[in-house]
């Protein structure tokens, strides 16, 4: 599903098969005129005969892609990229990556996106956004599980989408087989053209589906209606068919327009007019109203669009007059597709996009409009609201937290289905929390004054620091809880430097009772600081020597002790278990020891105070040498880092 799903072309659609060249020309003509269902039939027949080239693979993949059949598109995009046969344009790296997500191949998809970014650089915002949001899966996971999602009973084997609140009912868009439709069958979708329908609404349940209005529905496509609060005015999308006149662009294509209708004194819909910023040459579609009904939002590919389609808005001036359309800018819009806007009562814009890193197809995003005119960054609403397929047309009652959205995900009845949901937990926009607590002695539970508390983010970058008050308390205001967790480190006198992870997965401010242990062993020459400070194993990724964030937590304790004893010198010793070859283990441990030293130096410790060496498996602490069967715990005892005090400066 996309912005241009039901544009039409005035073309001949009969199918006649001849030689592959003639068949290919016929398929090309149908593809050009958006008759994708018929084009697919011919292309696939040609492919079965073994007549396959780059143009066929691109067009066949695209025909499925434009119909949101990403799994079918994947078959042909895979062949397009097979063994580097063809010189493929960057856009196909993007589409192939999206299609891979439809079957859950996110690692392969990310590799394609990395290549897409390399090919396009900063010229395409989709590539830039991917490079800036490598942790997008983690972010989506953090926003997931907030909605309880259910398919509604009015869904059929055909498409239903675009729900809109209308008094105590829902108005939505639907298709049928085409046999009973005035317009026949759409060559784009293989279904009838779309009409507006209405259903009774009881909380999340929809029933009693019926035709909405014979005045508004025509043999052409109608969809995505939005109503004023009094129920007397409706804005909706239709093909370029106004006052019984069909309008086309220079390519003889019937595009999309937004129309406005009002009720007469008898409650009948009439006075259907088009809004004045429509055009025969570009699409204007999918209207939405701001809560105060002062602004009309919509999707368009008019001049000034950043990608395939963008979200715009106009101010409603009255008497079907509006301000000049305003593009909402590159915070909200991308080089991809943005469409299907909805504005909630609390000024949150929900819309669908495939330009931001997501789960696949169109994902639903949300941005918060603030009173000062600024907006938050777009947030992916997470699963199950989003899936590996197209998810769009999100609407919600902010008071009851009940809403509806559309998806073509597997398990539905038709191509597009409507799902109801209850929002169990709200999205957090530019979230700010307070992390506060009290520092105590773990032995006698006394509060500790003047203790240094350091707050670090998940990358171990320091965010803030402060001393505890006389009652041992501390507090960090305005902590951005979009980061899922932080680290607190306590440092004071004769206490062990202690670091803890603080999760921000609960609502409200965070309170932490920080317990630290007194140092019971005096630090002296030849002592291993790792034992005194109860340092866990310094973990490295397999065959790597870079310092991981969890290792940095432990190493920070060494740094603080060395700062407390400015004349102290230590020798860093890294050891491995006996698995892998002796030579390999020796070199790996040496790299890890030196990497550890470099990390400590970067924290402000003079290099002259440090030495580092790897010992491989030459100093095992048990009998687990080469060829001796041992448990994982026994091997782990040999994988250790030592921090031996060689001098206290005397």
N, C-alpha and C positions, 0 to 999 in steps of 0.2 A: 504494500500500500504506500502511495506517495502522493505528493501534491498534484501531479498531473495524471492521476490514475484514470480519470474518465474524460480526458480530452478526446475529441473525435476527429477523424479525417474523412473527407468526402471522396471515396475511392471505390473502385470495383473490387469485389471480394470473391468472385468465383475462382475455383481451384482447378487448374488443368495441368497435368503432368506430361512433360515431353522429355527431351534430352536433359542431362544434368545442367548444362549451361542455361537452357531456357527455363528450367525449373528454378535455378538459382536466381535468375533475373526476376521471376515472378515472386519468389520469397522476399527478395530485396525490396520490391515494390510494396508488398504487404507490410514488411517490417518498417519501412519508411513512413507508412500511413497508419502505424500503431495497431495494425490487425495482427496482434501477436499470436493469438490462438491459431489462426490459419498459417501464419509464417512458420510457427514451430512445427506444424505437421509436415510442411514441405521440406524444411531444413533437415528434420530428422529422417525423412524418407531418403533424401540425398545422401546423408551421412551413412545410412545403412548400406548404400550401394558402394561405399568406400570413397566417395568423392568429398574429401575433407580438406579445407584450406583455412588460413587464418581468419579470413572474413567470415566464413560460416561459423567457426567456433566462437568468435566474438559476438556475432549477431544472435546465435542460438543461446549462448550464455546470457546475453543482455535481455532477450525476450523473456526468459524465465526470471531474471533478476528484477526487471521492471514490473513483473506480476507478483513479486515478493515470494517466488518459489525458489528460495535460495539453495535448497538441497539439490534440485534439478539443475540450477545454474552451475553448481559446483562441478558436476560431471563434465561439463564442457570447458569451464575455466581450467580444470586440471589438465585437460588435453592441450589447451592453449599454452600452458607453461611446461609441457612435457619435454624434457631433455633439451631445453633451450632452442627449440626448432625455430621459433619466431621472435622477431624484434617487437616486444610487447610494450605498449604505451603505459606510463605510470598509473593511469586511472584503473587499468585492469589489475594491477597489484592490489589496489584498494578494494575493488569488487571481489577479487579472489579471497582476500583476507576476510571480508564480511561473510562470504559464502562458507568459509571454513568454520566460522563461529556457529553456523547453523547446525553443525554436527559435533559441536563441543571441542573442536581442535583449536583451542585458544593459544597454545604454544606455537603451533605452526602459523596461526593467524598473526601473532605478534612478530614473528620473523618476517612475514610478508610486509607488515606495516613498517618495520625497520628499513626494509629495502625501499618501500614507497617514500619514506622520509628522506632517505639518502638520495633518491632520484629527484625529489621535488624541493628539498631544502625548506627554506622559509616561505616559498611561493604558495604553499597550500597550508591553510590553517589546520586541516585534519592531521597533517604530518607533525606540525608544531605541537598541537595538543597531545598527540601520542607521545612525543618525546618528553613533554613536560609532565605527563601523567602515567609513568611506567607502573605505578602502584594502583592503577585504576581498578583492578580486580579486588584488591584489599578494601578500597573505598566503597565499592559496590556492596561487598560483603557486609561492611559496617552499616549500610543503609537498608539491608535486607531484613525480611521477616516482620515488617511493620504492617503489612496488609493481609487480611484473610480474604482470599479470592475464590469466587464461585461462578460458573457459567450460568446464564439466565435461561429460563425455560422457553423463551420465544425464539431462541436460535434455531436455524434450520440448516439444511445442507448447502444453502446459498449464503451470500454475504449479508451480515448485519453489522453495522458500525455507526459511529458518530452520535452517541446518545446526548441528549440535551434536556435539562430540567424545564418543564412547562407546567406551571401550577402544581397539581398533585399527580402529574403524569410524566412520562418520558417520551420525547419525540426522537426518532432515530431514522437511519437510512437502511434500506434493505433492497435486495434483488430477489428474483425468482428464476425459473428455468428459461424464461423468455417466451414461452408458448402463450402465456396469457398477458404479455406486456404489449402495450401500444407500440413501443419502439422496437420490439423484436430482441435480437441477441447482439450484445456488444462483442465486436471482434477482438477487443483488448482482453476482456475477462472471460468470455464464453458464457456469461450470465445475461439476464435482462439488464436494461438500463436501470439506474437507481431511482427510487421514489422515497418520499418521506412517509413514515408510518408513526403511529402513536400506540402506547401501551399504558395500562393502569400500573401505578407503582404503590407497593406496600412495603416500605423500608427497602430491603434489597431485592424483593421479588417483583418481577414484571409479568403481566398477564393481559389477556384480551387484546391482542394485536389487531389493529385495523388501519385502513387507509387514512392519512391525515387530512388531505384537502385536495379536492378535484380542481380547485382554482390554482393552487401552487404547483401541483404535479403535472407534468407534461410528458410527451413521448421521449424527451431528452432526460439527462441525469439531473436529479436534485439531491442535495445532501446537506449535512452539517448546519442545522438551524440553531439560532440562538434567539431568545425571547427577552423582551424587557420585563421588569418585575411585575408590571400591571397586566402582562399577557396580551397586550393589544398591538404590539409591533414585533415583527420577526425579520431577522436578517438570515439569508440562507444562500447556499451555493447552487448554481445551475450552469449547464453549458450555455454558450453564448446564443441564447434563444429568448428574445424579448419582444413583446407585442407581435407575436407570430412571425417574427423575422429572424432568420438564422444569420449570424455574423461569423466571418472567417478571417484569419490572418492572411498574410501574403503567400503562405504555403497551402492555402485552402484548408486550414485546420480550424476546427471549432474549439476554442479555448474555454476557460471558466470565468464566470463573473459572480459577484455578490449582488443579490436582489433584496429589496426591502418591500414588505407588505404590511398592511394594517387591517384591523377589523372595522366593519361598519357598525351601525347602530344595532343591527340584528345579530351581531356576533359572527358574521361571515367574513372570511378572509378575502381581501381585494386590494385594489390600488397598488398593483405590483409594478415597481419601478426599479431601475438599476441605479446603483450608487454612481456618482459622477466621475470617480477616478478609475472606473473600469476602462478597459481598452480591448479592441479586437486583436491587438498585437502582443498582449501578455496576459498571464493568468492572475486573477484575484479571487481568493477562495477562503473557506473555512473561518467565518467570522466568530468573534468572541467579544463580549462587553465587559468593561471594567465594572467593579461593584457599584460605583456611583453613576454608571451609565453615561459618563462624560466622554469616554474613549471607546473606539471600535478597533479591535486588533484583528489581524488577518495574515494569511500567507500569500506571498506573491513572488514572481520572478521578473518583476518590472525593472526598469533601469535603476542601477544602484544596488542591486542584489549582490551579495558577496559570494553566493554559491548557486546551487540549483534552484533553491527557493529560500526565502528569508521570512522572518516575522516582522511585520510593520504595524503601525498604528496611525489613526487619525483622530483628531478631536471632533466630536459631534457638535455642530453649530446650530442645528435645528432646521426644520423644513427641508430635509434631505440635502443639507449643505455640510461640508466637512473641510477641515484644514488639509494642507498638503501632506501626503503620506510621508511618514518618518520611519526610516529603517532603525530598528532597535540596537544596531551596532554589533561590533565584533566580540563583545562579552557573551551575547546570546546567540548570534548567528555565526556560521562557519562556512567553509568552502563546500560543505555537503548540503543535505536537505534539512530544512527546518520547517515544520508545518503543524497544523492542528492545535492552535493556542486555546487556552482556557484560563480565566482569571478567577481565583477563589475570593471569597468574602474578605479574607485577611491579606489580600494583595499579593498572592503568590501566583506567578505565571507558570503554568504547566504546559509543556509543548513537546513535540517529538523531534528527534534529530538523529542522523547517522554520522554527524561530523565530529562528535566527541567520542573518545574511547568508551565502548559499551559492550553489552553482551551479544550484540548482533542485530542486523536489520535496523529498524527504527527503535530507539529506546526513548522512554519518557523521562524528561528532565524538569527541574523546577528551579526558578529563581525568585528571590524575594525583592519586591519593590519597597524601598524605605521612604519615609516621609520627606527626607532631604533630597530626594530625586535620584539617589544612587541605587544600584542593584547589587545583589550578591552574585557570586560565581554560580554557574549552573551546577546542580547536584543531580546525579543519577538516582532515581527513586528506589533502586534496588529490586531484588526478587521478592515475591513472585510477580510484582507489577510489571517488571521487564523480563524478557526471555531472550532466547537466541534468534527469535523471529521478530516480526514487526509488532510493536506495541504503541498504541496511539489513541487519540480522542479520549483523554482523561478528563473527567468532570467529578466534582465532589461537593457535597453540602458540608461546609466547614463547621456547622453547628452539630449535626448528627454524626459526622465523620463517615457517612455512607456515600459511596460514589460508584462510578461505572467507568470502564475502559474497554478498549477494543484490542484484539490480538488475533493473529493467524497461527498461533502456536499449535503444536500437535495436541491431539486429544479433543479438539473442538468438533462441532457438527459440520461447519462449512468452511469456506475460505477465510472469512473474517467473522469472528464471534464477539458478542458483548459479554463482559464479565462484571459482576457486582463485587464490591469489596467493602470491608469495614477497616478504617485506619486505626490500628491499635496503638500506634506510637507515632508522633509527628516527626517530620524531618527537622533537622537542626541546621539553621542558616547562620554562618559566621558565628558559630556558637562560642559563648564565653562562660567559663565556670570559675569558681574559686576553689583552689586546693589549700586547705588549712589543716592544722594539726597541732600536736604538742610533742615535744622531745623529752623522753624520759630515760632514766637509768634502768636497764633491764633487770638489775639485781635487786635494788631496793624501791624501784618505781618512783623515785624522786624526780621532779621536773628539773630540766637542765637549762639554765639561762646562758645567753651569749654563745650558744652553739651555732656554727655556720651551717645553714641549709642551702643547698644548691639545687635548682630545678633545671633539668635537661630534657630535651625532646627525644623522640624515639631514635634519632640518629646520634644521640649523645652530645648534641650541641647545646651548650649552656644557654638557658633562656633568662634566668634571673637568679639572684642570690640575696640572702638576708640573714641577720642574726636573730635568734630567738629572744623573746621578751623575758622579763623577770619571772613570769609564770610559765616559761617554757614554750609559749605558743608561737606560731608562725602562720602566715597566710600569703598566698600568691593570688592576686586578683586578675581577672580578664585573661585566664588561660584558655587558649583556643582548643575547644574540645572536638574539633574536626580531626585532630590527632587523637588516636584511640587510646594512647597511653603516654605517660611521662615517667621520668626517673627522679627520685628525691635522694640526695646524698647528704649525710650528716657528718661534720668534721668538728672535733673539739678535743683539745688537750690530751688527756690520758685515756681516751676512749677509742675503740676501734672505728676507723672510717667505715661507714655502712651505707650501702646504696640499695634502694628498693624500687620496684616497679609499681606504679600507681595506674590502675585502669580507670578510664572515664566512660565506662559502658552503662552506668546508672544515671538517672536523672538527678538534677540538683547539685549543690556544692558537695565537694569531697572532703571528708574528715579522716585524717590518718594519725593514729597513735604510733609515733616513731620511737621504737625501743633500741638503744645502742648499748653495747657491752663495754665495761671497763677493760683496759688492757691489763691482763694478769701477768704477762711475761715481759720482763724488761728486754728492750731491743739492744743487742750487743753484737760484736763481731762474730762471724761464722754462723749466725742464725739465719734460717730460711724464712723470709718474710711471708711466703705463701702459706706456711704453717701457722705463723702467728696471726695473720689476718684471715685465716680460714678461707683462703682463695680457692675457688673451685678450679677445675681444669680449664685452661685457656683454650677454648675451642677454635679450630680453624676449619674452613670448608675443605672438602676432600681434595688432596693434592695442592692446596693453596696455602699462602703464607700471609694474606692480608688480614688485618685485625677486624673481626666482626663486632657488631654493636654489643653483643652479650659478653664478648671478651673485654671490650673497653670498660664495661662496668667493673670488672675485677681489677683491671690494670689501674683504674683511677685510684684504687686504694693504695697501691704502691706509690703513685705520684704524690698523694697527700702525705704519706709518711716521710717521703724524701724531702718534701717542703717543710715539714715540721723539724727535720734534722738536716739542715742545709750542708753539713760536712760529710754526710753519709755517702758511701760509695757501694754499689752493688754489682754483682756478677750475675747476668741472666743466663740460665742454662735450660736448654730445651731438649726433651727426651721423647723418643717414640717407642712403640712396641716392636716386636721382632718380625711382624708381618711386612712383606715387601723385602727387597734386597738390602744388604748391609750398606752398600754405597748409596743407594737411593735414600734410605732413612737418614744417613749422616748428612747428606746435602740438604734434604728437606728440613731437618731439625735446625740446621745452621741458618737457613733462610728465615725460619720462623723466629729464632732467637734474635736475629738482626732486625726483623720487622717489628718485633716487640720493642726493641731498644729505640727504633726510629719513632714509634708512636709515643713513647715516654718523653723523648726529646722534644717532640712537637707540643707537648703539654707544658714546656717551660723548664725542664730539667737539663742542666748543663751536660753535654755529651761526655765531658771529661770524668764525670761521676759514674759512668756506665761502661761495662764490658759485656759482650754477648758471644755465646758459642753454642753450637749444636753438638750433641753427643750421640745422636741416633739411638741405636739399641745397645750401646757399649756399657751402659750402667743400669741394667735391669734390676728391679727391686725384688724379683722373684725368679723362679726357674723357668719362666716362659720364653726360652730361647728358640732358635730356629728348629722347626720340626716337632716341638713339644706341644701336644694338645692341651689347650687352656680355655677357660671360660672367658666370655667377653669382659667380665668384671676383673679377672686377673690381667688381661691385656690392658685394660683401662688404667690399672695401677701403674703401669710402666709409661703411659702417655702423660707426661707431667711437665710443668714448668717450675723452675726453682729461681728464687731471687735471693742469692746469698749475700749477706752483709760482709764485705771484705774490709771495710774501714768505717769507723765512726768519726774520723777526723782527728784523732789524738796524735 
